[in-house]
C-alpha cells in the first residue's frame, strides 16, 4: 500500500493544517505571535527533513 502523502508537496499539507496547528500552539503558548513563530519553525524543519529524506532515497534507488 502506498503512502497517501508521497506525491503531495509538504507545503500543501502544511497549508491544509496551518490554522489547526496555530490554534493549538496559541492555546499552549498564549500569544498569536509565538504561535505563528513556532508553527512556521516546525514547518521549515519538516520541509528540510522531507527534502533530506527524498535526497537519501534517490541516492539509494539511483
N, C-alpha and C positions, 0 to 999 in steps of 0.2 A: 504494500500500500504506500502511495507517495504522500509526502508532506504537503498539505494544502497551501502552505505559505512558501513553498520552494520557488515558485515563479512570481511571487509578489515582492515588489520593491519594499524594503524596510520602511521607507518614508511614508508609503501609502498605509501600511499597517499602523504606524505611529499616528498618523493624522486621524485614522478611524477611532483611535482610543485616547487622543490627547485630552479631550475635555474630562473624561473619567479619571485619567491619571492626575490631572491638575486638581480636580475636586478632592481626590484622596489626599494628595500632597498638601492641599490647603488645610484639610481637617487635621493632618498630622503636624504641620508646621505653623499654621496660624496667620500667615500673610500671603497675599497674592503673589508678590514679587519673589518670595522664597520658593513658593510652589512652582512658579513658572521656571525659575532657575534650575531647580532640582530635576524637573521633568525634562527640560532641554538637555541638561547634562547627561541624564540617563539615555536619552535618545542618541546623543552623539557617541556615547560609549557603545551602545548597542549597534549602531551603524558601523563603527570601527571594527568591532568584533565580528560582525556579519561579513565584512569585507575580508578580514584576515582568514576567516573560515573558508570562504569561497576561493580565495587565492591558494590556500593549502590544498583544498580539494582538487583544484585544477592541476596543481603540480603532481598530485598522486594519480590522477586519471589520465594525465598527459596528453 
